[in-house]
Amino acid sequence: MAERFDYYMDRCLYHPTEGFYAAGRGVAGRRTGDFITSPEVGPLFGAVIARWLDARWDELGQPANFTVVDAGAGPGTLLRSVEGASPRCAQAWAPVNVDPNGNEFTQPELPESLEGCVVVANELLDNLPFRIVERTLAGWSELFVGEGEEELHPTMYVPSFEIALGRRAPLLERAHQWVHEVQRRGAHSVLAFDYGAPTTEELANRGGWLRTYRSHQRGDDPLANPGEWDITTDVAVDQLPLPSNVQTQAEFLRAHGIDELVEEGRAHWQAHAARPDLEAMRMRSRINEATALLEPTGLGSWLAIEWRRT
Ligand SMILES: C[S@@+](CC[C@H](N)C(=O)[O-])C[C@H]1O[C@@H](n2cnc3c(N)ncnc32)[C@H](O)[C@@H]1O
């Protein structure tokens, strides 16, 4: 029996024993491959996020209890590197890692109330199961999957976007709902990093938005070997709740002081190069980490999307 693409994707990724993210498979597999998420590049990403968090803490009036949630935390690397950067807000913060496929340091669900909390999500929205629609002469069709074959079924569904005839686009209902739910629970701000484009039309015209990954390669067929590949999409910002700010990752990191942190690293290294210790090596590594995080055709082109409570 053919099933809708989002149900198929849900099973491929999150089936408790067969899914890509079943214990010990997904996140580790992705980390050892040639595709590395920003927090896994090294501690510099977290050091910049630490500065952004300090600004949010100040904005909130430096509360004595400041909950910071990393949603889709994987192994929890991001908040560990934030902590390592010793931000001012660390005196008040309670770090919470949320991931249904995480480890003993993560919780499976978001806290019920997010009042006064800040939520960060790196590469989560692209990983939430999505539907796929195609613009046809007769209206819209939807992609179903059965026995390794795809089927297009006509649908009455009318998306809020328009794309060219014959093109396909992801339908990001769950990503939309996720952001909406975080807002509904009262989060002060949400910061998501994802590959994507401002509009669905742009994604559909560009193509290549459906991405599959396995440790050493990017694939192109989500129907091949279900559960063996990560399935993701470029995120179309126009399908999400209206953000307060959208920048590229490079713009965001620069706006929050990455260049200064790299300069500090370079100066520290030069001062200690004759007898380098671990700290000096860590500071020197900021230079290479910044190159990877700002790469114009790679991580630097990811989008940093912010929602602020007004
Ligand atoms: C691509 S990984 C990113 C991991 C980490 N943020 C990083 O940047 O290295 C996406 C993570 O989102 C998690 N995830 C999937 N659905 C989720 C949900 N509804 N809430 C929280 N996390 C979820 C997956 O288990 C996976 O660990």
The ligand as a Tripos MOL2 file, in Angstrom:
@<TRIPOS>MOLECULE
LIG
   27    29     1     0     0
SMALL
NO_CHARGES

@<TRIPOS>ATOM
      1 C1         20.5970   16.7540   11.5700 C.3       1 LIG1
      2 S1         20.4570   16.3540   13.2460 S.3       1 LIG1
      3 C2         21.1730   17.8050   13.9590 C.3       1 LIG1
      4 C3         21.8640   17.5250   15.2770 C.3       1 LIG1
      5 C4         22.5300   18.7320   15.9190 C.3       1 LIG1
      6 N1         21.5850   19.8320   16.1170 N.3       1 LIG1
      7 C5         23.7090   19.2000   15.1190 C.2       1 LIG1
      8 O1         23.6260   20.3000   14.5560 O.co2     1 LIG1
      9 O2         24.7190   18.4840   15.0370 O.co2     1 LIG1
     10 C6         18.7200   16.5520   13.5630 C.3       1 LIG1
     11 C7         18.3070   16.0420   14.9160 C.3       1 LIG1
     12 O3         16.9290   16.3930   15.1280 O.3       1 LIG1
     13 C8         16.3390   15.3760   15.9110 C.3       1 LIG1
     14 N2         14.8750   15.4780   15.8580 N.ar      1 LIG1
     15 C9         14.0140   14.9510   14.9720 C.ar      1 LIG1
     16 N3         12.7350   15.2650   15.2660 N.ar      1 LIG1
     17 C10        12.7830   16.0510   16.3670 C.ar      1 LIG1
     18 C11        11.8090   16.7180   17.1560 C.ar      1 LIG1
     19 N4         10.5120   16.6790   16.8540 N.pl3     1 LIG1
     20 N5         12.2240   17.4180   18.2270 N.ar      1 LIG1
     21 C12        13.5200   17.4950   18.5410 C.ar      1 LIG1
     22 N6         14.4990   16.8870   17.8260 N.ar      1 LIG1
     23 C13        14.1410   16.1700   16.7610 C.ar      1 LIG1
     24 C14        16.9250   14.1120   15.3100 C.3       1 LIG1
     25 O4         16.8100   13.0290   16.2050 O.3       1 LIG1
     26 C15        18.3810   14.5410   15.0530 C.3       1 LIG1
     27 O5         19.2150   14.2090   16.1390 O.3       1 LIG1
@<TRIPOS>BOND
     1     1     2 1
     2     2     3 1
     3     2    10 1
     4     3     4 1
     5     4     5 1
     6     5     6 1
     7     5     7 1
     8     7     8 2
     9     7     9 1
    10    10    11 1
    11    11    12 1
    12    11    26 1
    13    12    13 1
    14    13    14 1
    15    13    24 1
    16    14    15 ar
    17    14    23 ar
    18    15    16 ar
    19    16    17 ar
    20    17    18 ar
    21    17    23 ar
    22    18    19 1
    23    18    20 ar
    24    20    21 ar
    25    21    22 ar
    26    22    23 ar
    27    24    25 1
    28    24    26 1
    29    26    27 1
@<TRIPOS>SUBSTRUCTURE
     1 LIG1         1 GROUP 0 **** ****
